[in-house]
Amino acid sequence: MAQKTQPPKIEYPCPNYPVKVLGLAADDYESFVIETMRIHAPDFDVTKLKVNHSSNGRFTSITFFITATSEKQLQDLHAEFIQHERIKMVM
């Protein structure tokens, strides 16, 4: 039986930590995601975000690069996003 390896531990603060948010495309989707992100990482650099649209235009993913300060910050950020119907996945 293969032994499970543990993922590497994150050392905080962790600069340039990527967070991807995938949700239903809408005119206000990008501003909604940015406003929500600012609650948990107010100093993230909005100029570094990457926006991708699905081929059929139904979904939009936005990748942010934040300075992750703690496991709790990341858990709270995930919980905040995933509670909204329009968000389908947070990675």
Phi and psi restraints in degrees (range 20) as a CNS / XPLOR table:
assign (resid 1 and name C) (resid 2 and name N)
       (resid 2 and name CA) (resid 2 and name C) 1.0 -71.0 20.0 2
assign (resid 2 and name N) (resid 2 and name CA)
       (resid 2 and name C) (resid 3 and name N) 1.0 140.1 20.0 2
assign (resid 2 and name C) (resid 3 and name N)
       (resid 3 and name CA) (resid 3 and name C) 1.0 -84.3 20.0 2
assign (resid 3 and name N) (resid 3 and name CA)
       (resid 3 and name C) (resid 4 and name N) 1.0 134.9 20.0 2
assign (resid 3 and name C) (resid 4 and name N)
       (resid 4 and name CA) (resid 4 and name C) 1.0 -73.9 20.0 2
assign (resid 4 and name N) (resid 4 and name CA)
       (resid 4 and name C) (resid 5 and name N) 1.0 135.5 20.0 2
assign (resid 4 and name C) (resid 5 and name N)
       (resid 5 and name CA) (resid 5 and name C) 1.0 -99.3 20.0 2
assign (resid 5 and name N) (resid 5 and name CA)
       (resid 5 and name C) (resid 6 and name N) 1.0 143.8 20.0 2
assign (resid 5 and name C) (resid 6 and name N)
       (resid 6 and name CA) (resid 6 and name C) 1.0 -82.1 20.0 2
assign (resid 6 and name N) (resid 6 and name CA)
       (resid 6 and name C) (resid 7 and name N) 1.0 141.0 20.0 2
assign (resid 6 and name C) (resid 7 and name N)
       (resid 7 and name CA) (resid 7 and name C) 1.0 -64.0 20.0 2
assign (resid 7 and name N) (resid 7 and name CA)
       (resid 7 and name C) (resid 8 and name N) 1.0 154.1 20.0 2
assign (resid 7 and name C) (resid 8 and name N)
       (resid 8 and name CA) (resid 8 and name C) 1.0 -62.8 20.0 2
assign (resid 8 and name N) (resid 8 and name CA)
       (resid 8 and name C) (resid 9 and name N) 1.0 144.7 20.0 2
assign (resid 8 and name C) (resid 9 and name N)
       (resid 9 and name CA) (resid 9 and name C) 1.0 -74.5 20.0 2
assign (resid 9 and name N) (resid 9 and name CA)
       (resid 9 and name C) (resid 10 and name N) 1.0 139.8 20.0 2
assign (resid 9 and name C) (resid 10 and name N)
       (resid 10 and name CA) (resid 10 and name C) 1.0 -85.5 20.0 2
assign (resid 10 and name N) (resid 10 and name CA)
       (resid 10 and name C) (resid 11 and name N) 1.0 131.8 20.0 2
assign (resid 10 and name C) (resid 11 and name N)
       (resid 11 and name CA) (resid 11 and name C) 1.0 -98.8 20.0 2
assign (resid 11 and name N) (resid 11 and name CA)
       (resid 11 and name C) (resid 12 and name N) 1.0 125.2 20.0 2
assign (resid 11 and name C) (resid 12 and name N)
       (resid 12 and name CA) (resid 12 and name C) 1.0 -99.7 20.0 2
assign (resid 12 and name N) (resid 12 and name CA)
       (resid 12 and name C) (resid 13 and name N) 1.0 145.2 20.0 2
assign (resid 12 and name C) (resid 13 and name N)
       (resid 13 and name CA) (resid 13 and name C) 1.0 -70.1 20.0 2
assign (resid 13 and name N) (resid 13 and name CA)
       (resid 13 and name C) (resid 14 and name N) 1.0 148.5 20.0 2
assign (resid 13 and name C) (resid 14 and name N)
       (resid 14 and name CA) (resid 14 and name C) 1.0 -119.5 20.0 2
assign (resid 14 and name N) (resid 14 and name CA)
       (resid 14 and name C) (resid 15 and name N) 1.0 98.6 20.0 2
assign (resid 14 and name C) (resid 15 and name N)
       (resid 15 and name CA) (resid 15 and name C) 1.0 -69.3 20.0 2
assign (resid 15 and name N) (resid 15 and name CA)
       (resid 15 and name C) (resid 16 and name N) 1.0 154.0 20.0 2
assign (resid 15 and name C) (resid 16 and name N)
       (resid 16 and name CA) (resid 16 and name C) 1.0 58.6 20.0 2
assign (resid 16 and name N) (resid 16 and name CA)
       (resid 16 and name C) (resid 17 and name N) 1.0 34.7 20.0 2
assign (resid 16 and name C) (resid 17 and name N)
       (resid 17 and name CA) (resid 17 and name C) 1.0 -76.2 20.0 2
assign (resid 17 and name N) (resid 17 and name CA)
       (resid 17 and name C) (resid 18 and name N) 1.0 122.1 20.0 2
assign (resid 17 and name C) (resid 18 and name N)
       (resid 18 and name CA) (resid 18 and name C) 1.0 -82.5 20.0 2
assign (resid 18 and name N) (resid 18 and name CA)
       (resid 18 and name C) (resid 19 and name N) 1.0 137.3 20.0 2
assign (resid 18 and name C) (resid 19 and name N)
       (resid 19 and name CA) (resid 19 and name C) 1.0 -129.9 20.0 2
assign (resid 19 and name N) (resid 19 and name CA)
       (resid 19 and name C) (resid 20 and name N) 1.0 123.8 20.0 2
assign (resid 19 and name C) (resid 20 and name N)
       (resid 20 and name CA) (resid 20 and name C) 1.0 -112.1 20.0 2
assign (resid 20 and name N) (resid 20 and name CA)
       (resid 20 and name C) (resid 21 and name N) 1.0 131.5 20.0 2
assign (resid 20 and name C) (resid 21 and name N)
       (resid 21 and name CA) (resid 21 and name C) 1.0 -120.1 20.0 2
assign (resid 21 and name N) (resid 21 and name CA)
       (resid 21 and name C) (resid 22 and name N) 1.0 121.8 20.0 2
assign (resid 21 and name C) (resid 22 and name N)
       (resid 22 and name CA) (resid 22 and name C) 1.0 -112.5 20.0 2
assign (resid 22 and name N) (resid 22 and name CA)
       (resid 22 and name C) (resid 23 and name N) 1.0 129.4 20.0 2
assign (resid 22 and name C) (resid 23 and name N)
       (resid 23 and name CA) (resid 23 and name C) 1.0 -154.0 20.0 2
assign (resid 23 and name N) (resid 23 and name CA)
       (resid 23 and name C) (resid 24 and name N) 1.0 179.4 20.0 2
assign (resid 23 and name C) (resid 24 and name N)
       (resid 24 and name CA) (resid 24 and name C) 1.0 -70.5 20.0 2
assign (resid 24 and name N) (resid 24 and name CA)
       (resid 24 and name C) (resid 25 and name N) 1.0 128.8 20.0 2
assign (resid 24 and name C) (resid 25 and name N)
       (resid 25 and name CA) (resid 25 and name C) 1.0 -65.3 20.0 2
assign (resid 25 and name N) (resid 25 and name CA)
       (resid 25 and name C) (resid 26 and name N) 1.0 140.8 20.0 2
assign (resid 25 and name C) (resid 26 and name N)
       (resid 26 and name CA) (resid 26 and name C) 1.0 -162.1 20.0 2
assign (resid 26 and name N) (resid 26 and name CA)
       (resid 26 and name C) (resid 27 and name N) 1.0 161.8 20.0 2
assign (resid 26 and name C) (resid 27 and name N)
       (resid 27 and name CA) (resid 27 and name C) 1.0 -58.0 20.0 2
assign (resid 27 and name N) (resid 27 and name CA)
       (resid 27 and name C) (resid 28 and name N) 1.0 -33.8 20.0 2
assign (resid 27 and name C) (resid 28 and name N)
       (resid 28 and name CA) (resid 28 and name C) 1.0 -99.6 20.0 2
assign (resid 28 and name N) (resid 28 and name CA)
       (resid 28 and name C) (resid 29 and name N) 1.0 8.1 20.0 2
assign (resid 28 and name C) (resid 29 and name N)
       (resid 29 and name CA) (resid 29 and name C) 1.0 -59.9 20.0 2
assign (resid 29 and name N) (resid 29 and name CA)
       (resid 29 and name C) (resid 30 and name N) 1.0 -48.3 20.0 2
assign (resid 29 and name C) (resid 30 and name N)
       (resid 30 and name CA) (resid 30 and name C) 1.0 -61.8 20.0 2
assign (resid 30 and name N) (resid 30 and name CA)
       (resid 30 and name C) (resid 31 and name N) 1.0 -45.4 20.0 2
assign (resid 30 and name C) (resid 31 and name N)
       (resid 31 and name CA) (resid 31 and name C) 1.0 -66.7 20.0 2
assign (resid 31 and name N) (resid 31 and name CA)
       (resid 31 and name C) (resid 32 and name N) 1.0 -36.7 20.0 2
assign (resid 31 and name C) (resid 32 and name N)
       (resid 32 and name CA) (resid 32 and name C) 1.0 -60.5 20.0 2
assign (resid 32 and name N) (resid 32 and name CA)
       (resid 32 and name C) (resid 33 and name N) 1.0 -46.6 20.0 2
assign (resid 32 and name C) (resid 33 and name N)
       (resid 33 and name CA) (resid 33 and name C) 1.0 -67.4 20.0 2
assign (resid 33 and name N) (resid 33 and name CA)
       (resid 33 and name C) (resid 34 and name N) 1.0 -41.6 20.0 2
assign (resid 33 and name C) (resid 34 and name N)
       (resid 34 and name CA) (resid 34 and name C) 1.0 -63.0 20.0 2
assign (resid 34 and name N) (resid 34 and name CA)
       (resid 34 and name C) (resid 35 and name N) 1.0 -45.5 20.0 2
assign (resid 34 and name C) (resid 35 and name N)
       (resid 35 and name CA) (resid 35 and name C) 1.0 -60.5 20.0 2
assign (resid 35 and name N) (resid 35 and name CA)
       (resid 35 and name C) (resid 36 and name N) 1.0 -42.2 20.0 2
assign (resid 35 and name C) (resid 36 and name N)
       (resid 36 and name CA) (resid 36 and name C) 1.0 -66.5 20.0 2
assign (resid 36 and name N) (resid 36 and name CA)
       (resid 36 and name C) (resid 37 and name N) 1.0 -41.1 20.0 2
assign (resid 36 and name C) (resid 37 and name N)
       (resid 37 and name CA) (resid 37 and name C) 1.0 -62.8 20.0 2
assign (resid 37 and name N) (resid 37 and name CA)
       (resid 37 and name C) (resid 38 and name N) 1.0 -37.8 20.0 2
assign (resid 37 and name C) (resid 38 and name N)
       (resid 38 and name CA) (resid 38 and name C) 1.0 -64.2 20.0 2
assign (resid 38 and name N) (resid 38 and name CA)
       (resid 38 and name C) (resid 39 and name N) 1.0 -24.0 20.0 2
assign (resid 38 and name C) (resid 39 and name N)
       (resid 39 and name CA) (resid 39 and name C) 1.0 -62.5 20.0 2
assign (resid 39 and name N) (resid 39 and name CA)
       (resid 39 and name C) (resid 40 and name N) 1.0 -39.5 20.0 2
assign (resid 39 and name C) (resid 40 and name N)
       (resid 40 and name CA) (resid 40 and name C) 1.0 -103.5 20.0 2
assign (resid 40 and name N) (resid 40 and name CA)
       (resid 40 and name C) (resid 41 and name N) 1.0 -19.6 20.0 2
assign (resid 40 and name C) (resid 41 and name N)
       (resid 41 and name CA) (resid 41 and name C) 1.0 -144.3 20.0 2
assign (resid 41 and name N) (resid 41 and name CA)
       (resid 41 and name C) (resid 42 and name N) 1.0 71.6 20.0 2
assign (resid 41 and name C) (resid 42 and name N)
       (resid 42 and name CA) (resid 42 and name C) 1.0 -61.6 20.0 2
assign (resid 42 and name N) (resid 42 and name CA)
       (resid 42 and name C) (resid 43 and name N) 1.0 -20.2 20.0 2
assign (resid 42 and name C) (resid 43 and name N)
       (resid 43 and name CA) (resid 43 and name C) 1.0 -102.3 20.0 2
assign (resid 43 and name N) (resid 43 and name CA)
       (resid 43 and name C) (resid 44 and name N) 1.0 14.4 20.0 2
assign (resid 43 and name C) (resid 44 and name N)
       (resid 44 and name CA) (resid 44 and name C) 1.0 -67.6 20.0 2
assign (resid 44 and name N) (resid 44 and name CA)
       (resid 44 and name C) (resid 45 and name N) 1.0 153.4 20.0 2
assign (resid 44 and name C) (resid 45 and name N)
       (resid 45 and name CA) (resid 45 and name C) 1.0 -90.8 20.0 2
assign (resid 45 and name N) (resid 45 and name CA)
       (resid 45 and name C) (resid 46 and name N) 1.0 105.2 20.0 2
assign (resid 45 and name C) (resid 46 and name N)
       (resid 46 and name CA) (resid 46 and name C) 1.0 -64.4 20.0 2
assign (resid 46 and name N) (resid 46 and name CA)
       (resid 46 and name C) (resid 47 and name N) 1.0 -21.0 20.0 2
assign (resid 46 and name C) (resid 47 and name N)
       (resid 47 and name CA) (resid 47 and name C) 1.0 -73.0 20.0 2
assign (resid 47 and name N) (resid 47 and name CA)
       (resid 47 and name C) (resid 48 and name N) 1.0 -14.7 20.0 2
assign (resid 47 and name C) (resid 48 and name N)
       (resid 48 and name CA) (resid 48 and name C) 1.0 -94.0 20.0 2
assign (resid 48 and name N) (resid 48 and name CA)
       (resid 48 and name C) (resid 49 and name N) 1.0 -0.8 20.0 2
assign (resid 48 and name C) (resid 49 and name N)
       (resid 49 and name CA) (resid 49 and name C) 1.0 -73.3 20.0 2
assign (resid 49 and name N) (resid 49 and name CA)
       (resid 49 and name C) (resid 50 and name N) 1.0 151.2 20.0 2
assign (resid 49 and name C) (resid 50 and name N)
       (resid 50 and name CA) (resid 50 and name C) 1.0 -119.9 20.0 2
assign (resid 50 and name N) (resid 50 and name CA)
       (resid 50 and name C) (resid 51 and name N) 1.0 128.1 20.0 2
assign (resid 50 and name C) (resid 51 and name N)
       (resid 51 and name CA) (resid 51 and name C) 1.0 -114.6 20.0 2
assign (resid 51 and name N) (resid 51 and name CA)
       (resid 51 and name C) (resid 52 and name N) 1.0 130.0 20.0 2
assign (resid 51 and name C) (resid 52 and name N)
       (resid 52 and name CA) (resid 52 and name C) 1.0 -131.0 20.0 2
assign (resid 52 and name N) (resid 52 and name CA)
       (resid 52 and name C) (resid 53 and name N) 1.0 141.1 20.0 2
assign (resid 52 and name C) (resid 53 and name N)
       (resid 53 and name CA) (resid 53 and name C) 1.0 -111.9 20.0 2
assign (resid 53 and name N) (resid 53 and name CA)
       (resid 53 and name C) (resid 54 and name N) 1.0 143.0 20.0 2
assign (resid 53 and name C) (resid 54 and name N)
       (resid 54 and name CA) (resid 54 and name C) 1.0 -67.6 20.0 2
assign (resid 54 and name N) (resid 54 and name CA)
       (resid 54 and name C) (resid 55 and name N) 1.0 160.9 20.0 2
assign (resid 54 and name C) (resid 55 and name N)
       (resid 55 and name CA) (resid 55 and name C) 1.0 -61.9 20.0 2
assign (resid 55 and name N) (resid 55 and name CA)
       (resid 55 and name C) (resid 56 and name N) 1.0 -29.8 20.0 2
assign (resid 55 and name C) (resid 56 and name N)
       (resid 56 and name CA) (resid 56 and name C) 1.0 -94.4 20.0 2
assign (resid 56 and name N) (resid 56 and name CA)
       (resid 56 and name C) (resid 57 and name N) 1.0 -1.1 20.0 2
assign (resid 56 and name C) (resid 57 and name N)
       (resid 57 and name CA) (resid 57 and name C) 1.0 78.1 20.0 2
assign (resid 57 and name N) (resid 57 and name CA)
       (resid 57 and name C) (resid 58 and name N) 1.0 7.6 20.0 2
assign (resid 57 and name C) (resid 58 and name N)
       (resid 58 and name CA) (resid 58 and name C) 1.0 -79.7 20.0 2
assign (resid 58 and name N) (resid 58 and name CA)
       (resid 58 and name C) (resid 59 and name N) 1.0 -32.4 20.0 2
assign (resid 58 and name C) (resid 59 and name N)
       (resid 59 and name CA) (resid 59 and name C) 1.0 -122.1 20.0 2
assign (resid 59 and name N) (resid 59 and name CA)
       (resid 59 and name C) (resid 60 and name N) 1.0 152.6 20.0 2
assign (resid 59 and name C) (resid 60 and name N)
       (resid 60 and name CA) (resid 60 and name C) 1.0 -132.3 20.0 2
assign (resid 60 and name N) (resid 60 and name CA)
       (resid 60 and name C) (resid 61 and name N) 1.0 135.6 20.0 2
assign (resid 60 and name C) (resid 61 and name N)
       (resid 61 and name CA) (resid 61 and name C) 1.0 -114.4 20.0 2
assign (resid 61 and name N) (resid 61 and name CA)
       (resid 61 and name C) (resid 62 and name N) 1.0 140.9 20.0 2
assign (resid 61 and name C) (resid 62 and name N)
       (resid 62 and name CA) (resid 62 and name C) 1.0 -126.5 20.0 2
assign (resid 62 and name N) (resid 62 and name CA)
       (resid 62 and name C) (resid 63 and name N) 1.0 126.4 20.0 2
assign (resid 62 and name C) (resid 63 and name N)
       (resid 63 and name CA) (resid 63 and name C) 1.0 -107.4 20.0 2
assign (resid 63 and name N) (resid 63 and name CA)
       (resid 63 and name C) (resid 64 and name N) 1.0 127.9 20.0 2
assign (resid 63 and name C) (resid 64 and name N)
       (resid 64 and name CA) (resid 64 and name C) 1.0 -111.7 20.0 2
assign (resid 64 and name N) (resid 64 and name CA)
       (resid 64 and name C) (resid 65 and name N) 1.0 155.9 20.0 2
assign (resid 64 and name C) (resid 65 and name N)
       (resid 65 and name CA) (resid 65 and name C) 1.0 -123.1 20.0 2
assign (resid 65 and name N) (resid 65 and name CA)
       (resid 65 and name C) (resid 66 and name N) 1.0 113.6 20.0 2
assign (resid 65 and name C) (resid 66 and name N)
       (resid 66 and name CA) (resid 66 and name C) 1.0 -118.3 20.0 2
assign (resid 66 and name N) (resid 66 and name CA)
       (resid 66 and name C) (resid 67 and name N) 1.0 168.3 20.0 2
assign (resid 66 and name C) (resid 67 and name N)
       (resid 67 and name CA) (resid 67 and name C) 1.0 -94.2 20.0 2
assign (resid 67 and name N) (resid 67 and name CA)
       (resid 67 and name C) (resid 68 and name N) 1.0 103.9 20.0 2
assign (resid 67 and name C) (resid 68 and name N)
       (resid 68 and name CA) (resid 68 and name C) 1.0 -72.6 20.0 2
assign (resid 68 and name N) (resid 68 and name CA)
       (resid 68 and name C) (resid 69 and name N) 1.0 126.7 20.0 2
assign (resid 68 and name C) (resid 69 and name N)
       (resid 69 and name CA) (resid 69 and name C) 1.0 -102.7 20.0 2
assign (resid 69 and name N) (resid 69 and name CA)
       (resid 69 and name C) (resid 70 and name N) 1.0 -19.8 20.0 2
assign (resid 69 and name C) (resid 70 and name N)
       (resid 70 and name CA) (resid 70 and name C) 1.0 -168.6 20.0 2
assign (resid 70 and name N) (resid 70 and name CA)
       (resid 70 and name C) (resid 71 and name N) 1.0 162.8 20.0 2
assign (resid 70 and name C) (resid 71 and name N)
       (resid 71 and name CA) (resid 71 and name C) 1.0 -62.1 20.0 2
assign (resid 71 and name N) (resid 71 and name CA)
       (resid 71 and name C) (resid 72 and name N) 1.0 -38.3 20.0 2
assign (resid 71 and name C) (resid 72 and name N)
       (resid 72 and name CA) (resid 72 and name C) 1.0 -62.2 20.0 2
assign (resid 72 and name N) (resid 72 and name CA)
       (resid 72 and name C) (resid 73 and name N) 1.0 -41.6 20.0 2
assign (resid 72 and name C) (resid 73 and name N)
       (resid 73 and name CA) (resid 73 and name C) 1.0 -57.7 20.0 2
assign (resid 73 and name N) (resid 73 and name CA)
       (resid 73 and name C) (resid 74 and name N) 1.0 -47.0 20.0 2
assign (resid 73 and name C) (resid 74 and name N)
       (resid 74 and name CA) (resid 74 and name C) 1.0 -66.4 20.0 2
assign (resid 74 and name N) (resid 74 and name CA)
       (resid 74 and name C) (resid 75 and name N) 1.0 -39.9 20.0 2
assign (resid 74 and name C) (resid 75 and name N)
       (resid 75 and name CA) (resid 75 and name C) 1.0 -64.8 20.0 2
assign (resid 75 and name N) (resid 75 and name CA)
       (resid 75 and name C) (resid 76 and name N) 1.0 -43.6 20.0 2
assign (resid 75 and name C) (resid 76 and name N)
       (resid 76 and name CA) (resid 76 and name C) 1.0 -64.3 20.0 2
assign (resid 76 and name N) (resid 76 and name CA)
       (resid 76 and name C) (resid 77 and name N) 1.0 -41.6 20.0 2
assign (resid 76 and name C) (resid 77 and name N)
       (resid 77 and name CA) (resid 77 and name C) 1.0 -60.7 20.0 2
assign (resid 77 and name N) (resid 77 and name CA)
       (resid 77 and name C) (resid 78 and name N) 1.0 -47.5 20.0 2
assign (resid 77 and name C) (resid 78 and name N)
       (resid 78 and name CA) (resid 78 and name C) 1.0 -61.1 20.0 2
assign (resid 78 and name N) (resid 78 and name CA)
       (resid 78 and name C) (resid 79 and name N) 1.0 -46.6 20.0 2
assign (resid 78 and name C) (resid 79 and name N)
       (resid 79 and name CA) (resid 79 and name C) 1.0 -61.9 20.0 2
assign (resid 79 and name N) (resid 79 and name CA)
       (resid 79 and name C) (resid 80 and name N) 1.0 -40.1 20.0 2
assign (resid 79 and name C) (resid 80 and name N)
       (resid 80 and name CA) (resid 80 and name C) 1.0 -61.0 20.0 2
assign (resid 80 and name N) (resid 80 and name CA)
       (resid 80 and name C) (resid 81 and name N) 1.0 -47.2 20.0 2
assign (resid 80 and name C) (resid 81 and name N)
       (resid 81 and name CA) (resid 81 and name C) 1.0 -70.0 20.0 2
assign (resid 81 and name N) (resid 81 and name CA)
       (resid 81 and name C) (resid 82 and name N) 1.0 -46.9 20.0 2
assign (resid 81 and name C) (resid 82 and name N)
       (resid 82 and name CA) (resid 82 and name C) 1.0 -68.5 20.0 2
assign (resid 82 and name N) (resid 82 and name CA)
       (resid 82 and name C) (resid 83 and name N) 1.0 -16.4 20.0 2
assign (resid 82 and name C) (resid 83 and name N)
       (resid 83 and name CA) (resid 83 and name C) 1.0 -74.6 20.0 2
assign (resid 83 and name N) (resid 83 and name CA)
       (resid 83 and name C) (resid 84 and name N) 1.0 -15.3 20.0 2
assign (resid 83 and name C) (resid 84 and name N)
       (resid 84 and name CA) (resid 84 and name C) 1.0 -87.9 20.0 2
assign (resid 84 and name N) (resid 84 and name CA)
       (resid 84 and name C) (resid 85 and name N) 1.0 134.8 20.0 2
assign (resid 84 and name C) (resid 85 and name N)
       (resid 85 and name CA) (resid 85 and name C) 1.0 -58.8 20.0 2
assign (resid 85 and name N) (resid 85 and name CA)
       (resid 85 and name C) (resid 86 and name N) 1.0 -33.3 20.0 2
assign (resid 85 and name C) (resid 86 and name N)
       (resid 86 and name CA) (resid 86 and name C) 1.0 -76.0 20.0 2
assign (resid 86 and name N) (resid 86 and name CA)
       (resid 86 and name C) (resid 87 and name N) 1.0 -15.5 20.0 2
assign (resid 86 and name C) (resid 87 and name N)
       (resid 87 and name CA) (resid 87 and name C) 1.0 -92.4 20.0 2
assign (resid 87 and name N) (resid 87 and name CA)
       (resid 87 and name C) (resid 88 and name N) 1.0 127.8 20.0 2
assign (resid 87 and name C) (resid 88 and name N)
       (resid 88 and name CA) (resid 88 and name C) 1.0 -103.1 20.0 2
assign (resid 88 and name N) (resid 88 and name CA)
       (resid 88 and name C) (resid 89 and name N) 1.0 -27.0 20.0 2
assign (resid 88 and name C) (resid 89 and name N)
       (resid 89 and name CA) (resid 89 and name C) 1.0 -159.8 20.0 2
assign (resid 89 and name N) (resid 89 and name CA)
       (resid 89 and name C) (resid 90 and name N) 1.0 144.1 20.0 2
assign (resid 89 and name C) (resid 90 and name N)
       (resid 90 and name CA) (resid 90 and name C) 1.0 -129.2 20.0 2
assign (resid 90 and name N) (resid 90 and name CA)
       (resid 90 and name C) (resid 91 and name N) 1.0 126.0 20.0 2
